[in-house]
Amino acid sequence: MRLKSGIWVAAYIRRCQTEGVQAVLRRRGADEAGAVFIKIARLDGTADVYGPAPQSSFDGARPSDRMFIRSLKAQPAPEADAEAYLGRQIKFDPDIWIVEVEDRDGRSFLDTVVA
């Protein structure tokens, strides 16, 4: 069984904070199963964005894990490109969650990132 998005997001923000990194919830989505996007602001005008991995990335051994992919071709990308991408995602699915992390080193603290 997969964790509700709200619980996962709260745990992720807590993890970032324990690493000494600022993370805030920018957009609250559907609590049950809203897609989660993570924006890593590098504080130099660039950002990385991670979004949900496609279902084809999951295997039978760990079907309930949340997996992420890099959402932009260039990472880091100009912050304006990251914001434009997130804006398009909101138009496509208004139930998404957006967490913004501020880290000069671009650390995501995501356990599962699919290349």
N, C-alpha and C positions, 0 to 999 in steps of 0.2 A: 504494500500500500504506500502511496506517495504522500509526502507531507503536504498539507495545504500551503498555498503560496504565502499567506500571511505569516505563518509560523516559520517557513523557510527564510523569508526576508528578514524577520526579526532576528533570527539566529545569525544570518549573514552579516547584518549590521553590527551585531555584538562581536562577531569574530574580527571584523575590521577594527573596531574600537579597541579590542584587546591587543591588536598589533600596533596601536598608537596612530591609527589612520582615521581621518574624519569620513564618515559615511552617513548619508541622509536619504530618507525616503522622499523622492520627488513626486511620485505619482502612485496613488494606491489603486490597485486594480481589483478584479474579482477575487474574493478570498479563497474560494474553493480551488480554482484551477487557472487563474490568470497567468499569462506568460510573463516571465521576469526578464528584464533587460538591465544590464549593469553598464554604467558609463564610468570610465576611469578618467577623470580630469587630471592631466599632468601638470597643471598650473603654469604652463608655458604657452598656452594658446592651442594645444593639441589634446586629443583625447582618444581613448580606445572604447569600443562598444562591443559587448558580448551579449548574445541572444540565445534563445533555446535552440538546441541542436535538433535537426530533423529526426523523425521517428526511425529512419533507417540506420541511425547511429547507435541505437540501443541494441543490446544483446540480451539473450534469455537469462544470463547469470545475474544481471543487475538492472532489471526492467524498471525499477522504481526510482532510480537515481535521477537527479537533474543534471543534464549535460549541456554544455554551452559551446558555441562556436564564435569565432571572431566575425563580427557583422559587417565590417567595412573592409574594402580591399586593401587600403593603406592603413597600417596601424603603427604608430599613431597617425591620426588624420587631423586636419584642422578642426577646431571645435565647432565651427559653423557646419561642417559636413556631418559631424556626429549629431548635432541638434536637428538638422534637416532629416537625417535618417530616422531619428526617434519620432519626429513629427509625422513622417509617413507611416510609421508603425501604429501610432495612435489613431490615425485616420482609418487604417486597415482593421484594427482591433482596439476599441476604446477600453477594453478590460485589462490592458497590460499594466504591469508594475514597472517603475523605473527607480533604480537605486543609483545615486551618484556618489562616487568615491573620489576623494582628493588625495593623490599620491604622486609625488614628483618622479618616482621610479617606475610608475605604471603597474604596480603589483595589483593583481585582481583578487587574490585569496580564494579563487574558485578551485575546487578540487578536481573537477572534470571538465577540461576544455578539449574539444575535438578539433584537430587541425583541419 
